[in-house]
Amino acid sequence: MSVGLLAQYLLIALAVIASLIVVMRKQFPGATRRLRIAIALSMLREDSPDVLKKMGRWIAPEPAAGGKDCGGCNGCD
């Protein structure tokens, strides 16, 4: 296999992964959030290397704001 063909396959794989991420975020936000939490928690174990812990903090979603009726606008009095 030539280097050019391998680079082409890698580029196509990256495009497919990026497309999958966009679709997951738009169509299944709850499932995407749960998946990100599960991945981040597995990386944030005490015995994990510092690099994995840093990646886990980056992957982890933002904490949910407010209660069950909150839309997250931060405009509450």
VENGI-V838395 format. One record per residue. RES is the residue in one small letter. PSI is psi as a letter, one per 20 degrees, with the letter a starting at -180 (none if undefined). D_CENTER is the distance of its C-alpha to the mean C-alpha in whole Angstrom. Layout:
res | psi | d_center
RES | PSI | D_CENTER
RES | PSI | D_CENTER
This chain:
res | psi | d_center
m | p | 33
s | r | 33
v | h | 30
g | g | 30
l | g | 29
l | g | 26
a | h | 25
q | g | 25
y | g | 23
l | g | 20
l | g | 20
i | g | 20
a | g | 17
l | h | 15
a | g | 16
v | g | 15
i | g | 12
a | g | 11
s | g | 13
l | g | 11
i | g | 8
v | g | 11
v | g | 12
m | g | 10
r | h | 9
k | g | 13
q | h | 14
f | m | 12
p | h | 11
g | g | 12
a | h | 11
t | g | 7
r | g | 8
r | h | 10
l | g | 7
r | h | 5
i | g | 8
a | g | 10
i | g | 8
a | g | 9
l | h | 12
s | h | 13
m | h | 13
l | j | 14
r | q | 18
e | h | 21
d | j | 22
s | q | 19
p | q | 19
d | h | 19
v | g | 16
l | h | 14
k | g | 14
k | g | 14
m | h | 10
g | h | 9
r | h | 10
w | h | 8
i | h | 5
a | p | 7
p | r | 7
e | q | 11
p | q | 14
a | p | 15
a | q | 19
g | a | 22
g | a | 23
k | h | 23
d | j | 25
c | p | 23
g | i | 21
g | k | 20
c | i | 22
n | k | 24
g | j | 27
c | q | 29
d | none | 32
